[in-house]
Amino acid sequence: MGFRATPGAGSSLVLLPMVIIAVGTLHVVSSCHTASVVPLPSGGVGEACTPAEEQRGDFAGYSITEVVDAQSPDCASGFCLVNHFQGRVSCPRGQAAATRCTTDAECTPPDTCTVANEFAPPCDPAQTVAGQNPACSSGMCDEAGGYCACGAPSDCPLVGGYTCDVAPGASSGVCRARVCSSPARTDRCYLPGTDTPVVVDVCGQCAADGLRDAAGAVYCSCRCGALAGEDPSADFCECPAGYGCHKVLASPGTGGPSGMFCIKEGSTYTGDAQCGTLPAGHHNAVQCAGW
């Protein structure tokens, strides 16, 4: 799926009855009636959202070829539509991959060797037998994250700037990457709301005039109608002003959702050329559209 570090990280789209659909109000549309209008919590259709995947330091962002039903706490329905968007919502300019390090001496001030939110090596918890996992030097596999646990620096990879990060009071930790970083730099990406650096190469967002930047292509949404072959009597949402009910089709092989969704009027995807010229962001020809 594009350039995401973990294919399939987005969750499956679930049709929710009585879904939340308009900023400020809730309209419920069924096959036989329309419910009364009630106050809507924040996070209605069209409101900005940051996908949960952006909390990962090894997440390189989305590709313009993708349609993703991202999970986000910003949306009352939990459905953050990523509709042919490039990069990370939280890092408009993108970045070149961070320089890995083991000590501050390897970095150029004001950068210091900073622990990032990238973990290694991966492991399959199902392969653990009698408390030992063959993928891990320590024998320990963190079941929640799918990464090897560590008890000492020797349990971590020798290359990549990894360190054994053990929380106070814990008997083991995880191997986390270290990169040269400084909160003062505006040309770097960080996890949303933190100064924890992103490790990987990230494309800059597309130009705003093609509605493929974050404001034009990433927001809370919902299913508003049925495609051919889908149940037309299901409960669907009603799109608010400025949004239309349009067919959104995922590119073949991406695994993204296809359906009738509320999207911004005029933002139907017609091709990579909509990316336009990257305003001032990072670009590499292999990963990024626009120039």
Order of alpha helices (4+ residues) and beta strands (2+ residues): beta-beta-beta-beta-beta-beta-beta-beta-beta-alpha-beta-beta-beta-beta
